[in-house]
Amino acid sequence: MVEDFEVEEQAILPGAGLKETLDLDSLDYIDLVVVIEQNFGFKVKPEDFQQMHTIQDFYDYVENRLQVSSHA
């Protein structure tokens, strides 16, 4: 996030709003999905992404998907 979205590292806190902290617009959301897929090796469904509002939501989503992938 720091490199891809030029966000100050100290701004990335669990309760921080994903859109506000990363200053995301609709194209940035697409970029974030691509970054997730490239770095973590799974596809992100648009409906899943709509449920992510905070940095913690984002973290929990990635963690859950990684756990599911490791058990498959």
N, C-alpha and C positions, 0 to 999 in steps of 0.2 A: 504494500500500500504506500509505503514511504517513497519508493522509487517510481512505481507506476503512476501514482496520482499526486506526487509531490506534496505529500502531507507531512507536517511536523510529527515526528515520532511521539512526542508527549501528548499530542491531540488524540491519539488512538487509545481511548479508554473504553472499558466494557459498556458503559451506559451512553456513550456518545452516539448521536444519531448518525447513521451511515451516510445518508444523503448530505446532511449538513457538514459533517466532519470532512468528508471527501469532496464536497462541493460537486456532487454528481449531477449530470444531466442525463437525458435518455441515452445518448451515445456512450457516455461514461459507464452506464450500467452494462452495456454490451461489452465494453472493454473489460470490465470487472469479471463478467462471466467467462470471457476468453482466458483471462489470467487464472481464474480458479481451475478451469478445465485443463490448461497447460501445466499448471503447477501441481495439481492434485490428482489428475488422471480420471476424472469422472465428469459426466455431462450434468449440467444444471438445467432443470426444468424452469421455464418462466414463472409458473405458478408457485414454485418453491421460493424463488427469488423475491416475489411480492410479499412474502412473510417476513423478510429481513428488514428490520428497521434500525437496529443498533449494531454496534461492533460486536457485542455479545451474541446477538442473533446470528450474525455472520459466522462467528467462531463456532457456535454450537452446531450450525448447519454443516460446516465443513467437517467438524469432528464426528458428527453422527454419520455422515456419508462415508468417511474413511473407515469407521468401525464396521459399517454394513459391507463395504467392499472387502475388508479383510476377512469377513466371515463367509463370503460367497465363494 
